[in-house]
């Protein structure tokens, strides 16, 4: 795309932030432990506190966080039910953990996994359920899903890759189910460049995470390995960057929320419908998801002409449509996701954009006259 007026992505690292990062690098070099040491532990403690969870384990990516969670609850040879409306990484993590991805259609108005469809697919061979918090919103059916999972003793895993700083009934994303998995990829609300984390309130699961992260090693004896695992550790530099970025996360989340509020107010009573958190929840707004009466491809073409880019959708190609999976499923079994994938878009909502810029983007969206 050419002549874009607004950044689709950008991270501002002020001079003071950089100085603190450089000072941390000096400490890392002095300590000479370049991985899984002081700053990884600092990040784990600060993110544990940020989410109000009992335990936090940092991993090399959001994908390996999910894989670690799935290995910990042992989904090998079992079905894992997941929202079809998710990034391919969720399904890849299931496959890597030895499970079988079973995509489930979504429901309005939060475009998250359908409670009814989920209930129809839960059975004795279900190894886990993975709920994806689309755009960062924790859907209000989470507690109903939790009850369904508890009734069959099925672990509930939250794919909270979008949901840093999001809450439902005063519970931070990732603390409602058994395990919460986060990504700290460079575009996320909080970043460590590459990285992920798991949170839980279950001490036995926490012990499993630590073992799996380092080749399945036995507690207090690194020469013995008692479970399947891999190398999912992270460097001290990632831990340092994440720790510093987490310090400023509340302020940056508030800026995202202000930008999202502008979209929600300006587009009210139009052909465009911003996704709004439930009344008993808040959202960190990794994305501002907007559905429309018009197909995205036409809206996107209009916005490109005036220099407005769109961020990645959530998601334009759901799991059941991905070439690697599509032959396994009846495409007509996912009508809501099929609709959503074509009729939603996500305009820029990053903290670096000023309110006036968001108002201008809204003007351009409202100037769309259909096709």
PyMOL commands that set and color helices and strands:
alter all, ss='L'
color gray80, all
select helices_A, chain A and resi 15-31+38-51+62-72+88-96+115-121+134-136+142-151+203-213+236-247+249-266+296-305+319-321+326-328+331-333+335-343+355-366
alter helices_A, ss='H'
color red, helices_A
select strands_A, chain A and resi 55-59+79-83+100-104+106-107+112-113+126-132+155-159+167-168+171-172+179-183+196-200+217-218+221-225+272-274+281-282+288-292+344-347
alter strands_A, ss='S'
color yellow, strands_A
deselect
rebuild
show_as cartoon
